[in-house]
Amino acid sequence: MNCIVVGGAGFIGSNLTDSLIDKGYSVSIIDNLSTGKEENLNPNANFYDLDMSDSLNSSKITQIMQNADAVFLLAAKARVQPSIKDPMSYEKNNTIGVLNILKCAVDAKVKRVVYSASSSAYGDCQNFPTKETEPVNPMSPYGAQKYYGEVLCRTFSQVYDIETVSLRYFNVYGERQNLDGAYALVMGIFAHQRLSNEPMSIRGDGEQRRDFTYVGDVVNANILASISANVGNGEVINIGNGDNRSVNQIADLIGGARINVAPVVEPFQTLADNSLAKILLGWEPTQKIEDWMPDYKKSIGL
């Protein structure tokens, strides 16, 4: 199978690239390394340093994608709070970039695009576990942009007859996750603070809960979505562990001093209903964060 991973130098994209190559697939990576890391690049993949949101790159991207079996669209400026501070740069990357990739995929006669969506589209839900039929109500530019990506994928399936499927991720963690900077997940931030001999900073009272999903399970969901005969018409599918933990519980797992700081605008809870992923993709999560954390702490020196 010939695969294109857009964002293949990033946290999830690099893990996906490694898995695809291990399975014997041919892989090309498109990434501008703005948030991805050169050390994440698999040497057995073809790498193209291109910005997906720049229309001047469209012809090059189309050529790279010629007759690919699957394009995995993972590239994005991520996280809620940074998008609130800098909505314009997020808009260019997370909407114009997605539109450009979809148009290039159509022109290159790609069979299927698997889009990395986000549970941020739900906003502050009232019903848990949350089904894909729950109304969307994003609380940030990032959440709105990722939802619009789903709309574009569904529209392109209807208008241009290209297969698409959108996977709504719930708080992905795992190997190569960022420890600092704007794109770090809460456990990455905590790990960085502990390694710097600083207390873990907990927003508000720390009782807000998140559905944490292992990156290896997200990778498996992408691969299944690229080959399943049950999808391809713009479906939206939750990819979440189906349980959740409070921020305080994550701090307990890492261990160490902590301080409480001012809260930010964010949903109080996320919790995925992943039954549709089981039905359409044959996917189930395999990892619990409590089982993963001890080896992770050893690997980073905690």
Legacy VTK file of the C-alpha trace (Angstrom):
# vtk DataFile Version 3.0
C-alpha trace
ASCII
DATASET POLYDATA
POINTS 302 float
0.000 0.000 0.000
1.269 3.472 -0.906
0.682 5.929 1.962
1.195 9.663 2.487
1.507 10.939 6.065
0.952 14.695 6.255
2.529 15.697 9.543
4.754 12.628 9.720
7.409 14.365 11.828
4.952 15.057 14.630
4.036 13.083 17.724
1.199 10.975 16.303
2.335 11.143 12.676
5.796 9.754 13.376
4.371 6.868 15.385
1.967 6.155 12.521
4.785 6.296 9.958
6.857 3.800 11.937
3.938 1.383 12.172
3.118 1.631 8.462
6.744 0.955 7.512
6.910 -1.973 9.941
3.930 -3.417 8.076
5.800 -3.146 4.792
3.935 -0.152 3.355
5.568 2.515 1.208
5.417 5.861 3.044
6.045 9.470 2.048
6.014 12.253 4.648
4.920 15.841 4.037
5.882 18.152 6.892
7.281 21.666 7.218
8.874 20.889 10.624
7.177 23.895 12.217
6.056 21.733 15.121
7.331 18.304 14.057
10.882 17.242 14.811
13.548 16.114 12.390
14.637 13.362 14.784
11.144 11.847 14.508
11.530 11.213 10.765
11.757 7.554 9.807
14.806 7.072 7.523
12.866 4.538 5.442
10.233 7.113 4.452
10.505 9.672 1.675
10.487 13.144 3.247
9.246 16.362 1.629
9.714 19.649 3.493
6.542 21.455 2.385
3.946 23.704 4.021
0.509 22.243 3.300
-1.209 25.634 3.713
0.856 27.306 0.972
-0.975 27.035 -2.354
2.364 27.450 -4.160
3.155 23.911 -3.014
-0.051 22.401 -4.412
1.439 21.030 -7.620
4.341 19.432 -5.734
1.991 17.886 -3.180
-0.299 16.583 -5.911
2.649 14.926 -7.618
3.780 13.268 -4.382
0.257 11.937 -3.828
-0.230 10.472 -7.315
-2.499 7.417 -7.021
-1.779 6.922 -3.311
-3.960 4.392 -1.533
-4.284 6.517 1.590
-3.435 10.009 2.791
-3.295 10.426 6.564
-3.874 14.088 7.388
-2.411 14.708 10.844
-0.651 18.056 10.400
-2.191 20.823 12.524
-1.398 23.558 14.956
-2.692 21.867 18.072
-4.137 22.667 21.485
-6.964 24.889 22.638
-5.309 27.679 24.644
-2.675 28.678 22.043
-5.429 28.922 19.403
-7.258 31.435 21.593
-4.114 33.589 21.773
-3.226 33.281 18.082
-6.367 32.410 16.077
-5.157 33.739 12.710
-2.122 31.486 12.293
-4.218 28.556 13.504
-6.883 29.357 10.934
-4.425 29.315 8.036
-2.939 25.973 8.987
-6.003 24.158 10.289
-8.527 25.159 7.625
-6.711 26.410 4.506
-4.126 23.645 4.900
-6.803 20.957 5.157
-8.628 22.350 2.138
-5.408 22.358 0.100
-4.572 18.755 1.008
-8.064 17.562 0.106
-7.943 19.322 -3.267
-4.486 17.873 -3.984
-5.776 14.417 -3.037
-8.660 14.756 -5.495
-6.327 15.916 -8.276
-3.916 13.050 -7.536
-6.746 10.473 -7.567
-6.047 9.341 -4.015
-8.354 6.561 -2.885
-8.961 7.640 0.734
-8.119 10.467 3.160
-8.078 9.747 6.905
-8.418 13.038 8.777
-7.278 13.610 12.361
-10.180 15.427 13.986
-10.564 16.362 17.635
-12.943 15.886 20.535
-12.544 19.659 21.010
-15.420 19.955 18.551
-17.829 18.851 21.284
-17.003 21.688 23.664
-18.511 21.413 27.135
-20.773 18.371 26.747
-23.569 17.401 29.087
-23.974 13.770 28.011
-21.391 11.108 28.864
-20.029 8.982 27.424
-20.309 11.256 24.397
-21.604 9.854 21.118
-20.805 11.236 17.662
-24.441 12.375 17.432
-23.884 14.870 20.268
-24.224 18.478 19.008
-20.916 20.189 18.355
-20.204 23.321 20.391
-16.485 24.190 20.168
-15.101 26.516 22.838
-12.010 27.663 20.940
-10.781 28.517 17.428
-8.932 25.190 17.427
-12.094 23.208 18.160
-14.021 25.107 15.486
-11.247 24.624 12.933
-10.959 20.898 13.551
-14.729 20.551 13.200
-14.646 22.467 9.921
-12.055 19.955 8.706
-14.655 17.227 9.238
-17.196 19.253 7.258
-14.711 19.662 4.422
-13.980 15.931 4.365
-17.662 15.039 4.203
-18.265 17.668 1.511
-15.366 16.424 -0.603
-16.725 12.866 -0.430
-20.081 14.096 -1.677
-18.848 16.532 -4.326
-15.585 15.028 -5.581
-16.210 11.319 -4.969
-13.116 10.794 -2.815
-13.316 8.511 0.212
-12.845 10.292 3.564
-13.218 9.444 7.236
-12.622 11.669 10.281
-11.304 10.356 13.598
-12.081 12.459 16.674
-9.160 11.940 19.049
-9.494 12.242 22.802
-6.328 13.511 24.567
-3.601 11.430 22.964
-0.536 10.517 25.046
2.456 8.256 24.525
5.987 7.983 23.218
7.357 11.216 21.661
4.720 13.407 23.287
5.895 16.964 23.822
7.164 17.816 27.278
7.053 21.589 26.907
5.863 24.375 24.675
2.392 25.214 23.394
1.666 21.691 22.163
2.330 19.772 25.365
-0.431 17.697 26.954
-0.954 18.038 30.699
1.170 14.996 31.561
3.966 16.280 29.341
3.834 19.626 31.144
3.888 17.875 34.498
6.829 15.689 33.466
8.779 18.722 32.243
8.104 20.580 35.499
9.228 17.629 37.605
12.409 17.202 35.524
13.081 20.925 36.098
12.523 20.509 39.862
9.417 22.657 39.699
6.009 21.897 41.216
3.299 20.660 38.862
0.935 23.546 38.044
-2.702 22.469 38.233
-5.349 24.666 36.644
-8.209 25.362 39.034
-8.997 22.578 41.489
-7.669 19.805 39.222
-10.920 17.869 39.229
-11.518 18.385 35.486
-11.435 14.996 33.772
-10.033 13.845 30.435
-10.307 10.663 28.378
-6.618 9.829 27.779
-5.941 7.666 24.716
-2.662 5.881 23.967
-0.878 6.883 20.756
-0.416 3.244 19.693
-4.179 2.794 19.802
-4.665 5.964 17.754
-2.168 4.657 15.196
-4.087 1.398 14.948
-7.348 3.322 14.454
-5.800 5.242 11.547
-4.614 2.088 9.823
-7.970 0.382 10.284
-9.745 3.494 8.970
-7.586 3.410 5.837
-8.636 -0.121 4.900
-12.114 -0.657 6.354
-14.856 -1.293 3.813
-17.374 0.205 6.278
-16.207 3.812 5.940
-15.286 6.330 3.260
-18.304 8.654 3.067
-17.145 11.320 5.505
-17.988 9.394 8.663
-16.961 10.881 12.027
-15.727 8.371 14.598
-14.656 8.850 18.219
-11.223 7.465 19.076
-11.074 7.505 22.860
-10.260 5.091 25.632
-13.794 5.132 26.997
-12.748 6.103 30.528
-11.306 9.241 32.070
-8.998 10.538 34.797
-8.843 13.826 36.660
-5.846 16.137 36.357
-5.190 15.441 40.039
-5.028 11.709 39.301
-2.462 12.322 36.555
-0.395 14.361 39.020
-0.651 11.463 41.493
0.680 9.049 38.855
3.676 11.275 38.151
4.256 12.155 41.799
5.766 15.247 43.374
4.906 18.714 44.597
2.094 20.678 43.009
0.553 24.135 43.037
-2.862 25.336 41.947
-3.013 28.183 39.439
-5.804 30.147 37.751
-8.258 28.091 35.669
-8.727 28.586 31.927
-11.720 28.252 29.611
-12.033 24.523 28.953
-14.584 21.689 29.133
-14.901 20.174 32.581
-14.976 16.613 31.268
-14.342 14.506 28.169
-15.393 10.880 27.875
-15.759 9.036 24.586
-18.402 6.584 23.568
-16.195 4.436 21.315
-18.821 1.901 20.276
-18.987 3.211 16.691
-15.231 2.650 16.263
-15.723 -0.945 17.379
-18.575 -1.445 14.907
-17.141 0.298 11.838
-13.410 -0.281 12.316
-13.180 -3.289 14.600
-11.108 -1.040 16.889
-10.697 -1.230 20.642
-8.261 0.525 22.992
-5.569 -1.653 24.531
-3.671 0.580 26.977
-4.430 2.062 30.385
-2.497 5.111 31.460
-1.735 3.600 34.883
0.008 0.657 33.207
1.984 2.878 30.826
3.162 5.543 33.257
5.837 3.600 35.239
7.902 2.713 32.166
7.442 6.222 30.788
8.758 7.792 33.981
11.825 5.553 33.839
12.441 6.426 30.189
12.584 10.177 30.903
14.489 9.866 34.173
11.770 10.466 36.752
LINES 1 303
302 0 1 2 3 4 5 6 7 8 9 10 11 12 13 14 15 16 17 18 19 20 21 22 23 24 25 26 27 28 29 30 31 32 33 34 35 36 37 38 39 40 41 42 43 44 45 46 47 48 49 50 51 52 53 54 55 56 57 58 59 60 61 62 63 64 65 66 67 68 69 70 71 72 73 74 75 76 77 78 79 80 81 82 83 84 85 86 87 88 89 90 91 92 93 94 95 96 97 98 99 100 101 102 103 104 105 106 107 108 109 110 111 112 113 114 115 116 117 118 119 120 121 122 123 124 125 126 127 128 129 130 131 132 133 134 135 136 137 138 139 140 141 142 143 144 145 146 147 148 149 150 151 152 153 154 155 156 157 158 159 160 161 162 163 164 165 166 167 168 169 170 171 172 173 174 175 176 177 178 179 180 181 182 183 184 185 186 187 188 189 190 191 192 193 194 195 196 197 198 199 200 201 202 203 204 205 206 207 208 209 210 211 212 213 214 215 216 217 218 219 220 221 222 223 224 225 226 227 228 229 230 231 232 233 234 235 236 237 238 239 240 241 242 243 244 245 246 247 248 249 250 251 252 253 254 255 256 257 258 259 260 261 262 263 264 265 266 267 268 269 270 271 272 273 274 275 276 277 278 279 280 281 282 283 284 285 286 287 288 289 290 291 292 293 294 295 296 297 298 299 300 301
